[in-house]
């Protein structure tokens, strides 16, 4: 599964899914620390920054992020953080 995360709150709320079935995390630029990225990568989870920051409260922006990830991901099972 692919996970799209925009905020620290969303990251914390998604920990159970990350532990179970996530293979890729797409995230806002600078959301994950280098340490967090290394932690996920050692567990086989790829961390990819979105090309621009997305406001989770902006529906059009979150839809853009979803479309972007769909175009750039082989796995079409996608979970996205919602406000």
C-alpha positions in Angstrom: 0.0 0.0 0.0 1.0 3.6 -0.7 0.5 6.2 2.1 0.2 9.9 1.4 0.9 12.0 4.5 0.8 15.8 4.8 1.2 16.5 8.6 2.9 15.2 11.7 -0.6 14.4 13.1 -1.4 12.3 10.1 1.9 10.5 10.4 1.2 9.6 14.0 -2.3 8.5 13.3 -1.1 6.2 10.5 1.5 4.3 12.5 -0.6 1.1 12.6 -1.0 1.1 8.8 2.7 1.8 8.3 3.6 -1.1 10.5 1.2 -3.5 8.7 1.1 -2.9 5.0 2.8 0.3 3.7 5.6 -0.1 1.2 5.9 3.6 0.1 5.3 6.9 2.0 4.8 10.0 -0.1 5.0 13.1 2.2 5.2 16.8 2.2 8.7 18.1 1.8 10.6 18.3 5.1 7.9 16.4 7.0 10.1 13.4 7.8 13.4 13.9 9.5 16.4 12.2 8.1 16.3 9.8 11.1 12.7 8.9 10.4 13.4 8.3 6.7 16.3 6.0 7.6 14.1 4.2 10.1 11.4 3.5 7.5 13.9 2.6 4.8 15.6 0.0 7.0 12.1 -1.6 7.3 11.8 -1.7 3.5 9.5 1.4 3.3 10.5 3.9 0.5 10.0 7.6 1.5 9.4 10.0 -1.3 8.8 13.8 -1.0 6.0 15.4 -3.0 7.3 18.1 -5.3 5.4 20.8 -3.4 3.9 21.3 0.0 0.2 20.3 0.2 -2.3 21.8 2.7 -4.4 18.9 4.0 -7.3 21.3 4.4 -7.3 22.2 0.7 -9.4 19.6 -1.1 -8.1 20.6 -4.5 -4.5 20.3 -3.3 -5.0 16.9 -1.8 -6.7 15.7 -5.0 -3.7 17.0 -6.9 -1.4 15.0 -4.6 -3.5 11.8 -5.1 -3.4 12.2 -8.9 0.4 12.9 -8.7 1.0 9.7 -6.7 -1.2 7.6 -8.9 0.8 8.7 -11.9 4.1 8.0 -10.2 3.3 4.8 -8.4 3.0 1.2 -9.5 0.9 0.3 -6.5 -2.6 1.6 -6.9 -3.8 0.8 -3.4 -3.4 4.3 -1.9 -4.3 5.7 1.5 -4.4 9.4 1.9 -4.5 11.7 5.0 -7.7 13.7 5.2 -8.5 16.7 7.4 
